[in-house]
Amino acid sequence: QVQLVESGGGLVQAGGSLSLSCAASGVTFSGGAMAWFRQAPGKEREFVARIFRSGGSTSYADSVKGRFTISRDNSKNTVYLQMNSLKPEDTANYYCAASSIAGGPMTSWGLYGYWGQGTQVTVSS
């Protein structure tokens, strides 16, 4: 059974930093992609960042480019999201996602077959 478990969310003041982790178990992807999405109350789930397991190619939403960094440790089956210069509009539930495919932007949540339960990030002004 595939499980993605996120950790690292919390409350932070605007301008602060948080680091999220997502550990995958039950599956080892030889390739594919892992990503972070987020969903704020009353809004649709939106793409944040993704990384290919092979090669490490990354892609970011314009709203987080230059502030967030996605990375992975394939030996630990873990993906990370370092979030700096946080803004109140970054407040959301952050979800980790995994896909067995890799190619193109992969910004659509429908391309990911595995999801974590989410971790809340709250940025106060």
Stockholm file with secondary structure:
# STOCKHOLM 1.0

chainA/1-125         QVQLVESGGGLVQAGGSLSLSCAASGVTFSGGAMAWFRQAPGKEREFVARIFRSGGSTSYADSVKGRFTISRDNSKNTVYLQMNSLKPEDTANYYCAASSIAGGPMTSWGLYGYWGQGTQVTVSS
#=GR chainA/1-125 SS CCEEEEECCEEEETTCCEEEEEEEESCCCSSCEEEEEEECTTSCCEEEEEEETTTCCEEECTTTTTTEEEEEEGGGTEEEEEECSCCGGGCEEEEEEEESCCCSCCCCGGGCCEECCCEEEEEEC
#=GC SS_cons         CCEEEEECCEEEETTCCEEEEEEEESCCCSSCEEEEEEECTTSCCEEEEEEETTTCCEEECTTTTTTEEEEEEGGGTEEEEEECSCCGGGCEEEEEEEESCCCSCCCCGGGCCEECCCEEEEEEC
//
